[in-house]
Amino acid sequence: MTTTETYHQAAADVVETWLKGWSLARKLPLPLADHGGFRVEVGWPDQQRRYVFPTLCPGLFHFANTIVEPAVFLKVCAPAALLRPVLPPRWIIQRPGFMMTRMLPARQPRLQLPEGYTLSVEPAPAGLSAVIYAANKEIAASGSLAIVDDYIIFDQIATTPAHQRRGLGRAVMTTLAKEAVSRGRKKAILVATPAGKALYETLGWKMYSLYTTAVIPHA
């Protein structure tokens, strides 16, 4: 894992590519360059705007010291241990994230679903989504991909609690990877939670950067 001692700056083009895919997958405006990072006008009640930075920089320090309203997120490819000292006390650091990358192999593992589950690949705003349904037709697992230039961005990979530990997340990832390769894309990016990181590492993903988030909570 990247530590404070081995921290290296993420490439701005990689961060921008991921953020474009994230925005497209969620039907949001594309990111705009702002103070050495990127800004997305999200517009959700719990997240009005996000600023994403490839590294700690003066622009991030500017927003950390001038933003006072809640639901504005600062995100940076750097360890929390380096971000916390430069934040005023009103900012709360959230659970860690991990930006991960992979070159998708031309051949993907054979897909095997547990009995009673069915899988559907459906059009999505900027690419495709994969949805696994349980026997009662409820959604058991899902995920999507967005295409940005020659990259694939994986997003919203999730398995509902009642259907976890059955290999459904792996099946969603395998399905999306096959679809990406069939479209001539092999370079892939995602941002993982701590739980997701463990799954993706078993599938050959490598951590590119720590991804730290801070927000001013609602009172």
C-alpha positions as a printed Julia matrix, in Angstrom:
219×3 Matrix{Float64}:
   0.0     0.0     0.0
   1.15    3.55   -0.65
   2.29    5.2     2.58
   3.25    8.7     3.55
   6.89    7.81    2.89
   6.21    6.42   -0.61
   3.65    9.02   -1.7
   3.95   10.08   -5.33
   1.88   12.56   -7.31
  -0.84   11.07   -9.5
  -0.88   12.08  -13.16
  -3.43   14.81  -13.86
  -4.61   13.14  -17.08
  -5.35    9.87  -15.28
  -7.35   11.66  -12.59
  -9.24   13.71  -15.17
 -10.04   10.6   -17.23
 -11.43    8.81  -14.18
 -13.48   11.86  -13.16
 -14.91   12.22  -16.67
 -16.03    8.59  -16.57
 -17.51    9.01  -13.09
 -19.43   12.08  -14.25
 -20.69   10.45  -17.45
 -21.79    7.3   -15.63
 -23.87    9.41  -13.25
 -25.29   11.83  -15.85
 -23.43   14.8   -14.4
 -21.63   17.72  -16.08
 -18.08   17.0   -17.19
 -15.29   18.21  -14.89
 -13.77   21.65  -15.36
 -10.19   22.62  -14.57
 -10.07   24.71  -11.39
  -7.09   25.83   -9.24
  -4.85   22.96  -10.25
  -7.57   20.34   -9.91
 -10.99   19.6   -11.36
 -14.49   20.71  -10.35
 -17.76   18.86  -10.89
 -21.09   20.54  -10.18
 -22.83   17.5    -8.71
 -26.02   19.1    -7.43
 -27.14   16.36   -5.03
 -28.54   17.3    -1.61
 -25.64   15.55    0.13
 -23.01   16.57   -2.42
 -23.37   19.9    -4.18
 -19.9    20.06   -5.68
 -16.63   18.15   -5.66
 -13.07   19.29   -6.23
 -10.6    16.57   -7.17
  -6.84   17.11   -7.09
  -4.03   14.87   -8.4
  -1.85   16.01   -5.48
  -1.69   18.37   -2.54
  -1.32   21.84   -4.01
  -2.07   25.53   -3.34
  -5.48   25.25   -5.02
  -6.59   22.59   -2.56
  -5.31   24.68    0.35
  -7.27   27.66   -1.03
 -10.57   25.78   -1.06
  -9.92   24.15    2.3
  -9.58   27.59    3.88
 -12.33   29.46    2.01
 -15.18   26.93    1.77
 -17.47   27.0     4.8
 -20.69   25.44    3.47
 -21.49   21.72    3.89
 -21.87   19.16    1.1
 -18.8    20.38   -0.82
 -16.18   17.65   -1.14
 -12.41   17.93   -1.44
 -10.77   14.82   -2.9
  -7.07   14.3    -3.45
  -4.73   11.52   -4.5
  -2.7    11.7    -1.31
  -2.63   10.04    2.11
  -5.03   11.24    4.8
  -2.03   11.73    7.08
  -0.79   14.51    4.8
  -4.2    16.08    4.17
  -5.4    16.31    7.78
  -2.74   18.82    8.97
  -3.64   21.34    6.25
  -7.42   21.24    6.85
  -9.27   23.57    9.22
 -11.1    21.65   11.98
 -14.49   21.99   10.24
 -13.45   19.39    7.65
 -14.05   15.7     8.32
 -12.0    13.04    6.53
 -14.11   10.14    5.31
 -13.22    6.47    4.9
 -10.23    5.86    2.61
 -10.54    5.28   -1.11
  -8.13    3.67   -3.54
  -7.67    4.64   -7.18
  -6.83    1.44   -9.04
  -5.82    0.6   -12.59
  -5.51   -2.5   -14.74
  -4.7    -3.58  -18.27
  -7.53   -5.95  -19.07
  -6.42   -9.28  -20.58
  -7.81  -10.28  -23.95
  -9.35  -13.43  -22.45
 -11.57  -13.21  -19.39
 -12.47  -16.07  -17.04
 -15.53  -18.15  -17.85
 -18.59  -16.66  -16.18
 -20.35  -18.87  -13.66
 -23.42  -17.68  -11.75
 -24.91  -19.45   -8.75
 -28.14  -21.3    -9.41
 -31.19  -19.04   -9.55
 -29.38  -15.9   -10.72
 -29.56  -14.33  -14.16
 -27.42  -11.61  -15.71
 -28.41   -8.82  -18.07
 -26.16   -6.37  -19.93
 -27.99   -3.13  -20.63
 -27.19    0.26  -22.2
 -26.0     2.92  -19.75
 -25.57    6.71  -20.18
 -21.92    6.52  -21.26
 -21.4     2.82  -21.86
 -23.0    -0.26  -20.37
 -24.31   -1.69  -17.12
 -24.35   -5.28  -15.9
 -27.18   -6.34  -13.59
 -27.57   -9.68  -11.82
 -31.1   -10.59  -10.77
 -32.11  -13.06   -8.05
 -34.83  -15.64   -8.6
 -37.42  -13.23   -7.19
 -36.35  -10.63   -9.8
 -34.76   -8.27   -7.28
 -31.39   -6.75   -8.17
 -28.68   -8.75   -6.44
 -25.59   -7.04   -7.91
 -24.8    -4.41  -10.5
 -22.13   -2.19  -11.97
 -21.47    0.06  -14.94
 -18.7     1.17  -17.24
 -18.12    4.45  -19.03
 -15.92    4.88  -22.08
 -13.55    7.85  -22.11
 -11.21    7.9   -25.11
  -9.27    4.62  -24.9
 -10.06    4.06  -21.22
 -12.8     2.18  -19.44
 -13.98    3.54  -16.1
 -15.73    1.04  -13.83
 -18.29    2.55  -11.47
 -20.94    1.68   -8.86
 -19.96   -1.97   -8.49
 -22.24   -3.2    -5.7
 -23.81   -6.35   -4.28
 -26.84   -6.09   -2.0
 -26.2    -7.42    1.52
 -28.58  -10.4     1.17
 -26.6   -11.69   -1.83
 -23.0   -11.12   -0.78
 -20.28  -13.8    -0.62
 -21.64  -15.63   -3.67
 -19.19  -14.33   -6.28
 -21.69  -11.88   -7.79
 -19.36   -8.86   -7.62
 -16.69  -10.87   -9.4
 -19.27  -11.87  -12.04
 -20.23   -8.25  -12.63
 -16.57   -7.25  -13.03
 -15.87  -10.16  -15.38
 -18.88   -9.28  -17.54
 -17.93   -5.61  -17.78
 -14.31   -6.49  -18.56
 -15.43   -8.74  -21.43
 -17.57   -5.95  -22.82
 -14.68   -3.47  -22.56
 -12.24   -5.78  -24.36
 -14.8    -6.51  -27.08
 -14.89   -2.76  -27.75
 -11.12   -2.56  -28.1
 -10.39   -1.03  -24.69
  -7.98   -2.55  -22.22
  -6.91    0.34  -19.96
  -9.2     0.48  -16.95
  -9.59    2.73  -13.9
 -11.79    2.69  -10.81
 -11.9     4.04   -7.27
 -12.49    1.36   -4.65
 -13.7     1.25   -1.08
 -11.61   -0.75    1.42
 -13.9    -3.77    0.91
 -13.9    -3.42   -2.87
 -10.12   -3.1    -3.0
  -9.72   -6.63   -1.64
 -11.96   -8.05   -4.39
 -10.3    -6.1    -7.19
  -6.82   -7.16   -6.13
  -7.86  -10.8    -6.58
  -8.88   -9.87  -10.13
  -5.5    -8.37  -11.01
  -6.1    -4.69  -10.26
  -3.23   -2.63   -8.81
  -3.45    0.41   -6.6
  -2.47    3.57   -8.45
  -2.99    6.06   -5.64
  -4.6     6.6    -2.3
  -7.76    8.68   -2.7
  -8.66   10.8     0.32
 -11.95   12.66    0.79
 -12.85   15.51    3.14
 -16.21   17.26    3.61
 -17.85   19.75    5.94
 -20.79   17.82    7.42
 -24.27   19.28    7.8
 -24.83   20.75   11.23
